[in-house]
Amino acid sequence: MTIKVALHHKTRYVFDRLVGLSPHEVRLRPAAHCRTPIDSYSLNVRPPKHFLNWQQDPYGNWVARLVFPEKSRELEITVDLVADMTVINPFDFFVDPSAEAFPFTYSDDNFRELAPYLEQVPETPLLMAWIRRARTLFLGTRISTIDLLIAVNRMVREDVNYLVRLEQGIQTPEDTLAFKQGSCRDSAWLMVQILRYLGIAARFASGYLIQLAADQKSLDGPSGPKEDFTDLHAWAEAYVPGAGWIGLDPTSGLLAGE
């Protein structure tokens, strides 16, 4: 039986006087490559007098550009969507034989296309120590690429404690390793950089984490959340030839599913 989830996301600012609103770029629409089917989507904006233009950035992400011709005392952006939460098997792929074992080399065409996802932040002491540890563990073992991704994902989960962090921006990988804690976006960015230093193309992904309470308690093992839960979330994705982009969630140590 398919489960449909309705998500309502409202952002509202109220000002004590009339203010001029600068142009805004809103990135709150699921990407075209989203694996979870989106049955419906709407974006509503206040004040009502505005211009809205949909465009796609160089990476294919939807961007709503908003221009406000008049001053206003409020700004409200509301997103409503309905998602089909049919279970997705995160291991439903076939890895190309050339990439089955780590390390592997991308084809010339893949390497050119994936160049932006192989860019690395400058070397820093703690980050490079982490990379050396990973290389020592895995290089020369002919570990499968998928087993490597799973292992690195779990290692980041074990090394970085989850923290609700309301400050803007993303910590540097060095800070996340130094603090040994971070938000989901901090762990995801650290994971992206670790994979890139290991020669695997990786990108940062953001969206929603939806956890539904079970109708019945589990007879064996944890039952999951007691109430339906939704929050903003971030994770990493790695590109493996044959399999495509594989979602990795270092906050939980699991692969991304639906």
Residue pairs with C-beta under 8 A, 6 or more apart in sequence:
2 84
2 85
2 86
3 84
3 85
3 86
3 212
4 39
4 82
4 83
4 84
4 85
5 82
5 83
5 85
5 210
5 212
6 80
6 81
6 82
7 79
7 80
7 81
7 82
7 83
7 208
7 210
7 230
8 78
8 79
8 80
9 28
9 78
9 79
9 80
9 208
10 76
10 77
10 78
10 79
11 76
11 77
11 78
12 74
12 75
12 76
12 77
13 74
13 75
13 76
14 73
14 74
15 72
15 73
15 74
16 73
17 73
18 71
18 72
18 73
19 71
19 72
19 73
20 68
20 71
21 68
21 71
21 72
21 75
23 65
23 66
23 67
23 68
24 65
24 66
24 68
25 63
25 64
25 65
25 66
26 43
26 63
26 64
26 65
26 66
26 77
27 61
27 62
27 63
27 64
28 43
28 64
28 77
28 79
29 41
29 43
29 62
29 64
29 79
30 36
30 38
30 41
30 62
30 81
30 207
31 60
31 61
31 62
32 60
32 62
33 60
33 245
34 207
35 88
35 258
36 83
36 84
36 85
36 86
36 88
36 258
37 83
37 84
37 86
38 81
38 82
38 83
38 84
39 82
39 83
39 84
40 80
40 81
40 82
41 79
41 80
41 81
41 82
42 79
42 80
42 81
43 52
43 64
43 77
43 78
43 79
44 76
44 77
44 78
44 79
44 80
45 52
45 66
45 76
45 77
45 78
46 74
46 75
46 76
47 68
47 70
47 72
47 74
47 75
49 68
49 69
49 70
50 66
50 67
50 68
50 69
51 66
51 67
51 68
51 69
52 64
52 65
52 66
53 64
53 65
53 67
54 62
54 63
54 64
54 65
55 62
55 63
55 65
56 62
56 63
57 63
83 210
85 210
85 212
85 258
86 258
87 257
87 258
88 257
88 258
89 257
90 246
90 247
90 255
90 256
90 257
91 146
91 255
93 240
93 242
93 243
93 244
93 246
94 242
94 243
95 145
95 146
95 240
95 241
95 242
95 243
96 240
96 241
96 242
96 243
97 242
98 104
98 105
98 107
98 241
99 145
99 240
99 241
99 242
99 243
100 144
100 145
101 142
101 143
101 144
101 145
102 138
102 142
102 143
102 144
102 145
102 148
102 198
103 139
103 198
103 199
104 145
104 199
104 241
105 199
106 114
106 201
106 241
107 241
110 239
110 241
111 118
114 201
114 239
117 196
117 201
117 202
117 203
117 239
118 196
118 199
118 201
119 196
120 193
120 196
120 197
121 127
121 172
121 173
121 193
124 172
124 173
124 174
125 174
126 173
126 174
126 177
126 178
127 173
127 174
127 177
127 193
127 194
127 197
130 159
130 177
130 194
131 194
131 197
131 198
134 152
134 155
134 194
134 198
135 198
137 151
138 148
138 151
143 151
145 200
145 240
146 240
146 243
146 246
148 198
149 195
149 200
149 238
149 240
149 246
149 248
150 255
152 191
152 194
152 195
152 198
153 191
153 248
153 249
153 250
153 253
153 254
153 255
154 253
156 187
156 190
156 191
156 194
156 250
156 253
157 187
157 250
157 251
157 252
157 253
158 253
159 177
159 180
160 176
160 177
160 180
160 181
160 182
160 186
160 187
160 190
160 250
161 180
161 181
161 182
162 181
162 182
162 183
162 184
162 187
162 251
163 181
163 182
163 183
163 186
164 183
165 171
165 182
165 183
165 186
170 185
170 186
170 189
171 179
171 182
171 183
171 186
171 189
173 189
173 190
173 193
173 194
175 182
175 186
176 182
176 186
176 187
176 189
176 190
177 190
182 190
183 234
184 233
184 234
184 235
184 249
184 251
185 204
185 206
185 234
187 234
187 250
187 251
188 204
188 205
188 234
188 235
188 236
188 249
188 250
188 251
189 204
189 234
189 236
190 250
191 202
191 235
191 236
191 248
191 250
192 202
192 203
192 204
192 236
193 202
195 201
195 202
195 236
195 238
196 202
200 238
200 239
200 240
201 238
201 239
202 236
202 237
202 238
202 239
203 236
203 237
203 239
203 245
204 234
204 236
205 234
205 235
205 236
205 237
205 247
205 256
206 232
206 233
206 234
206 235
207 232
207 233
207 234
208 230
208 231
208 232
208 233
209 229
209 230
209 231
209 232
209 233
210 228
210 229
210 230
211 224
211 225
211 228
211 229
211 230
212 224
212 225
212 228
212 229
213 224
213 225
213 226
213 227
213 228
214 223
214 224
217 223
218 224
233 249
233 251
235 247
235 248
235 249
235 250
235 251
235 256
236 247
236 248
236 249
236 250
237 245
237 246
237 247
237 248
237 256
238 245
238 246
238 248
239 245
239 246
240 246
246 255
246 256
247 255
247 256
247 257
248 255
248 256
249 255
249 256
